[in-house]
């Protein structure tokens, strides 16, 4: 625990320093300071300053610039101490740094990969009109949320054996709706996860899914209780959900392409 407390303190100082290494610098970058031979570059200073003071570096007064520079020097000293003492190589530290690195890199890569996605006003209105032309329904359903596909299959087998859905939801569901027998109430397609919605719209009234439905939050077993025609809400009230749907669809397609090219081995 002492190591983890030290790690948290170090990472607080080194928020922008991936893997506790010195900040990267190319020969063409201006250097604002050096600490024991390690350079603090102008781009690194600007990035830290923007995060620290939430404004552009060229608008700082001298006092603010000195404060920021002193903080970066302190950070560099701590990083060097972590490297020199071997602290940065400890397994707990490496795991935490790997986690932070991967999280940040994933966020930046997805921003780059999906940066050209069309979510303009014209595109959103086009999608809205397409939805409006189609027959529009709302659904009333229950679900049982589980951690694993194996658990979901087990629940499905119990349902096939005649056990009550609401009772099983109360006993096994991890979702907050479990105490209400898994009741989700009425919802429209755009208000739910796209994968969840796609499963629901293919179901018959009164049926439950015989194959587990996987979303970002876990594995679902769904019971469709009722279907009704619904009136399309105004565009302004649906704008955010339409944009969210486009982004989720683009992300899913991107990840599918990566998985198709990848060789993945899971060791249990």
C-alpha positions as CSV (number, residue, x, y, z in Angstrom):
1,X,0.0,0.0,0.0
2,X,2.9,2.3,0.7
3,X,4.2,1.8,-2.8
4,X,0.8,2.6,-4.3
5,X,0.5,5.8,-2.2
6,X,3.9,6.9,-3.5
7,X,2.8,6.0,-7.0
8,X,-0.4,8.2,-6.7
9,X,1.7,11.1,-5.6
10,X,4.2,10.7,-8.4
11,X,1.4,10.3,-11.1
12,X,-0.3,13.5,-9.8
13,X,2.9,15.4,-10.6
14,X,3.5,13.5,-13.8
15,X,0.0,13.6,-15.4
16,X,1.4,14.4,-18.8
17,X,4.5,12.3,-18.6
18,X,3.9,8.9,-20.1
19,X,5.9,6.0,-18.6
20,X,7.8,8.4,-16.3
21,X,10.3,9.3,-19.0
22,X,11.6,12.7,-20.0
23,X,9.4,14.6,-22.4
24,X,10.2,13.8,-26.0
25,X,12.0,16.5,-28.0
26,X,13.1,16.8,-31.6
27,X,16.2,18.8,-32.6
28,X,14.0,21.6,-34.0
29,X,12.0,22.2,-30.9
30,X,12.9,25.2,-28.7
31,X,14.1,24.3,-25.2
32,X,12.8,26.3,-22.2
33,X,15.0,24.6,-19.6
34,X,17.2,21.6,-18.9
35,X,17.3,19.5,-15.7
36,X,20.4,17.4,-15.2
37,X,20.7,17.4,-19.0
38,X,17.1,16.5,-19.7
39,X,15.3,19.1,-21.9
40,X,11.9,20.6,-21.3
41,X,10.7,21.6,-24.7
42,X,8.5,24.6,-25.6
43,X,5.7,22.3,-27.0
44,X,5.7,20.3,-23.8
45,X,5.7,23.5,-21.7
46,X,2.7,24.8,-23.8
47,X,0.8,21.5,-23.4
48,X,1.3,21.4,-19.7
49,X,0.4,25.1,-19.3
50,X,-2.8,24.7,-21.3
51,X,-3.8,21.8,-19.0
52,X,-2.7,23.6,-15.9
53,X,-4.2,27.1,-16.5
54,X,-6.7,26.3,-19.3
55,X,-5.4,29.1,-21.5
56,X,-2.8,29.6,-24.2
57,X,0.8,29.9,-23.1
58,X,1.4,33.1,-25.1
59,X,-1.2,34.9,-22.9
60,X,0.6,34.2,-19.6
61,X,2.2,36.9,-17.6
62,X,5.8,36.5,-16.4
63,X,4.7,35.3,-13.0
64,X,2.5,32.6,-14.4
65,X,5.2,31.4,-16.8
66,X,7.7,31.2,-13.9
67,X,5.1,29.2,-11.8
68,X,4.5,26.7,-14.7
69,X,8.2,26.4,-15.4
70,X,9.0,25.7,-11.7
71,X,6.3,23.0,-11.7
72,X,7.8,21.3,-14.7
73,X,11.3,21.4,-13.2
74,X,9.9,19.8,-10.1
75,X,8.1,17.2,-12.1
76,X,11.4,16.5,-14.0
77,X,13.3,16.1,-10.8
78,X,10.7,13.6,-9.4
79,X,10.8,11.7,-12.7
80,X,14.6,11.5,-12.6
81,X,14.5,10.3,-9.0
82,X,11.9,7.7,-9.9
83,X,14.1,6.4,-12.7
84,X,17.4,6.6,-10.8
85,X,16.1,4.8,-7.7
86,X,14.3,2.1,-9.8
87,X,10.9,3.1,-8.5
88,X,9.6,3.5,-12.0
89,X,10.4,-0.2,-12.7
90,X,8.4,-1.6,-9.9
91,X,5.6,-3.9,-11.1
92,X,2.8,-1.9,-9.6
93,X,4.2,1.3,-11.1
94,X,4.7,-0.3,-14.5
95,X,1.1,-1.6,-14.5
96,X,-0.4,1.7,-13.6
97,X,1.7,3.6,-16.2
98,X,0.8,1.1,-18.9
99,X,-2.8,1.5,-18.0
100,X,-2.6,5.4,-18.2
101,X,-0.6,5.2,-21.4
102,X,-3.0,2.8,-23.1
103,X,-6.0,4.8,-22.0
104,X,-4.6,8.1,-23.4
105,X,-3.3,6.6,-26.6
106,X,-6.6,4.8,-27.3
107,X,-8.5,8.1,-26.8
108,X,-6.2,10.0,-29.2
109,X,-6.2,7.3,-31.8
110,X,-10.0,7.0,-31.8
111,X,-10.2,10.8,-32.2
112,X,-7.9,10.6,-35.2
113,X,-9.6,7.6,-36.7
114,X,-13.1,8.9,-36.4
115,X,-12.3,12.6,-37.0
116,X,-13.8,12.6,-40.4
117,X,-17.2,11.3,-39.3
118,X,-19.9,13.4,-40.7
119,X,-22.1,14.7,-37.9
120,X,-23.0,18.0,-39.5
121,X,-26.5,19.5,-39.0
122,X,-27.4,18.4,-42.6
123,X,-26.3,14.8,-41.9
124,X,-28.3,14.6,-38.6
125,X,-31.4,16.0,-40.3
126,X,-31.0,13.5,-43.1
127,X,-30.9,10.6,-40.6
128,X,-33.9,12.1,-38.8
129,X,-35.9,12.3,-42.0
130,X,-35.0,8.7,-42.8
131,X,-36.3,7.6,-39.4
132,X,-39.4,9.7,-39.8
133,X,-40.3,8.0,-43.1
134,X,-40.0,4.5,-41.6
135,X,-42.6,3.1,-39.3
136,X,-41.6,4.2,-35.8
137,X,-42.2,2.1,-32.8
138,X,-41.6,2.2,-29.0
139,X,-40.9,-0.9,-27.0
140,X,-41.6,-2.2,-23.5
141,X,-39.1,-4.7,-22.2
142,X,-37.3,-6.3,-19.3
143,X,-33.7,-7.5,-19.1
144,X,-31.4,-9.4,-17.0
145,X,-27.8,-8.1,-16.9
146,X,-25.0,-10.5,-16.3
147,X,-21.2,-10.5,-16.2
148,X,-20.5,-13.3,-18.6
149,X,-21.9,-15.0,-21.6
150,X,-21.9,-18.3,-19.6
151,X,-24.1,-16.7,-16.9
152,X,-26.5,-15.4,-19.6
153,X,-26.8,-18.8,-21.2
154,X,-27.6,-20.3,-17.8
155,X,-30.4,-17.9,-17.3
156,X,-31.8,-18.6,-20.8
157,X,-31.8,-22.3,-20.0
158,X,-33.8,-21.5,-16.8
159,X,-36.3,-19.5,-18.9
160,X,-36.7,-22.3,-21.4
161,X,-37.4,-24.6,-18.4
162,X,-40.4,-22.4,-17.5
163,X,-38.9,-20.2,-14.7
164,X,-40.4,-16.7,-14.3
165,X,-38.4,-13.9,-16.0
166,X,-39.0,-11.2,-13.3
167,X,-38.0,-13.7,-10.5
168,X,-34.8,-14.5,-12.3
169,X,-34.1,-10.8,-12.9
170,X,-34.5,-10.1,-9.2
171,X,-32.1,-13.0,-8.3
172,X,-29.4,-12.7,-11.0
173,X,-29.5,-9.3,-12.7
174,X,-26.6,-6.9,-11.9
175,X,-28.6,-3.9,-13.2
176,X,-30.5,-1.4,-11.0
177,X,-33.7,-2.6,-12.7
178,X,-33.2,-6.1,-11.2
179,X,-35.2,-5.2,-8.1
180,X,-38.1,-4.3,-10.4
181,X,-37.9,-7.6,-12.1
182,X,-35.7,-6.2,-14.8
183,X,-38.3,-3.7,-16.0
184,X,-37.0,-1.1,-18.4
185,X,-40.4,0.5,-19.2
186,X,-41.2,2.0,-22.5
187,X,-38.3,3.2,-24.7
188,X,-37.6,4.3,-28.3
189,X,-34.8,2.8,-30.4
190,X,-32.4,5.8,-30.2
191,X,-32.6,6.0,-26.4
192,X,-30.8,2.6,-25.9
193,X,-27.5,1.0,-26.9
194,X,-27.5,0.3,-30.6
195,X,-26.7,-3.4,-30.1
196,X,-29.4,-3.8,-27.5
197,X,-31.9,-2.0,-29.8
198,X,-31.0,-4.1,-32.8
199,X,-31.8,-7.2,-30.8
200,X,-35.1,-5.9,-29.5
201,X,-36.5,-4.8,-32.9
202,X,-36.0,-8.3,-34.3
203,X,-38.0,-9.9,-31.4
204,X,-41.6,-10.9,-31.3
205,X,-43.9,-9.6,-28.6
206,X,-43.8,-11.9,-25.6
207,X,-40.5,-13.6,-26.5
208,X,-37.1,-13.6,-24.8
209,X,-33.7,-13.7,-26.5
210,X,-32.4,-17.2,-26.9
211,X,-28.9,-15.9,-27.5
212,X,-27.2,-13.5,-25.1
213,X,-26.9,-9.9,-26.2
214,X,-23.5,-8.3,-25.6
215,X,-23.1,-4.5,-25.0
216,X,-20.5,-2.4,-23.3
217,X,-21.9,-3.0,-19.9
218,X,-22.3,-6.7,-20.0
219,X,-24.4,-9.6,-21.3
220,X,-28.2,-9.2,-21.5
221,X,-31.2,-11.6,-21.6
222,X,-34.2,-9.6,-22.9
223,X,-37.9,-10.1,-22.7
224,X,-40.0,-8.0,-25.1
225,X,-43.4,-7.3,-23.4
226,X,-45.1,-5.0,-25.8
227,X,-44.7,-2.9,-29.0
228,X,-46.6,0.3,-30.0
229,X,-46.4,2.7,-32.8
230,X,-44.8,5.9,-31.6
231,X,-44.9,9.5,-32.7
232,X,-41.5,10.9,-33.8
233,X,-40.1,13.4,-31.4
234,X,-39.0,16.9,-32.8
235,X,-35.6,17.0,-34.4
236,X,-34.1,19.3,-31.7
237,X,-35.0,16.8,-29.0
238,X,-33.4,13.9,-30.9
239,X,-30.4,15.7,-32.3
240,X,-28.0,14.5,-29.5
241,X,-29.2,10.9,-29.6
242,X,-28.9,10.7,-33.4
243,X,-25.3,12.0,-33.3
244,X,-24.5,9.5,-30.5
245,X,-25.9,6.7,-32.6
246,X,-23.7,7.7,-35.6
247,X,-20.6,7.8,-33.4
248,X,-21.4,4.5,-31.9
249,X,-22.0,2.9,-35.3
250,X,-18.7,4.4,-36.6
251,X,-16.8,3.1,-33.6
252,X,-18.3,-0.3,-33.9
253,X,-17.4,-0.5,-37.6
254,X,-13.8,0.7,-36.9
255,X,-13.3,-1.9,-34.1
256,X,-14.8,-4.6,-36.3
257,X,-12.2,-3.8,-39.1
258,X,-9.4,-4.0,-36.6
259,X,-10.5,-7.3,-35.2
260,X,-10.9,-8.8,-38.7
261,X,-7.2,-8.1,-39.4
262,X,-6.0,-9.2,-36.0
263,X,-4.9,-12.5,-34.6
264,X,-6.4,-12.7,-31.1
265,X,-5.7,-15.5,-28.6
266,X,-7.5,-15.5,-25.3
267,X,-6.0,-17.5,-22.4
268,X,-8.4,-18.5,-19.7
